[in-house]
Amino acid sequence: MLWQSNINNTRSDIAHLVRVLVEICHAIEKRLPDGGEAEQTAFKARVKLLMTDVPDLPNFSRFHDVFRGDAGTTTPEGDIRTAFLARMIQRFAN
């Protein structure tokens, strides 16, 4: 799940998010004991993948010129989404 907050989010939006997260938690708490050892092992593997098996972050000083629309200027800003997706594609391709 991906959720992005912005200035237009209301209390109702947050309440809806919390309700959905609680529903997901309840579903997981029910599924784990009902699924037996195999389900618990699979769940632990998914948690490990999301929490610990992540790529190391490089020392970051600026975006590569490929990810900068203003390459050659003095600003370090860049397109983080494209850079991140390129890194994920590279990681899973190997």
N, C-alpha and C positions, 0 to 999 in steps of 0.2 A: 504494500500500500504506500502510496505517496500522497502527502498532504502538504500544501503550501499555504501559509497564512499571509494575509495582507491587510491593509487598513480597512478594507471593505467587509471583513469577516465580522459577524454579529455574535452576540451571546448565544443565539439560537444555533448558529453554525458550530460553535464550540460544544454546545450541549449535544448536538447530533453526533459530532466526532466522538465525544466521550461515550455516548450510548453505543455506538457501533464498536468501539474498542472493548467495552464491557461485554458485548455479545460475542465478540471474537474470543475473548478470554474464557467465557463460560463454555463455548463450543470446544475449545482446546482442553479445558479441564475435564469435560465429559468424555471427549474422544480418547484421551490418553489412557485412562484406566480400562475403558471398554475395548481398546485396540490391542491390549496385551503388550508383551515385550517387544514385538516387532514395531508397533506404533511408537512406543517410547524410544526405541533406538533410532528410528527415523526422525523423530522430533528432535532428539539430542543432536543428530547430525546436521539438521537444518539450522538449529540455533548456533552450532559451532561454525557453520559456513557463514552465517550472517555476522557473528560477533568476533571471531578470531581469525578465520581464514580470509583476511582481507589484504590487498596489496599494501606494501609499505609506501608511505608517502615520500616522494622525493624532496630534496632540498629545493624549495621554490623561490626563485628570484624574479621570474617574469614568465609570461606565456611565450611559447614558441611562436615564431612569426606566422606559421600556418594558422594559428588560432587567434590572430589579431587582425582586425579589419584595418587598423591604422599602423601596420608594421612600418617601422622606421622612425616613428615619433618617440617622444620621451615618456609616454604613459605606459604602465605595465599591464593595463587592462586587456582582457581577452575573452573569448567565448568559452566559458568553463563547461557548459553542457557538451559541446562538441569535443572538447579535449577529454572530458571524463568518459564519454561513450567510446571514443577511439581507444582509450586505455583499457576499458572493459572488453572491447572486442579483441584487442591484442592479447589480453590475459586469458580469455577463454578459447582463443584460437590455438594457443600453445599447449 
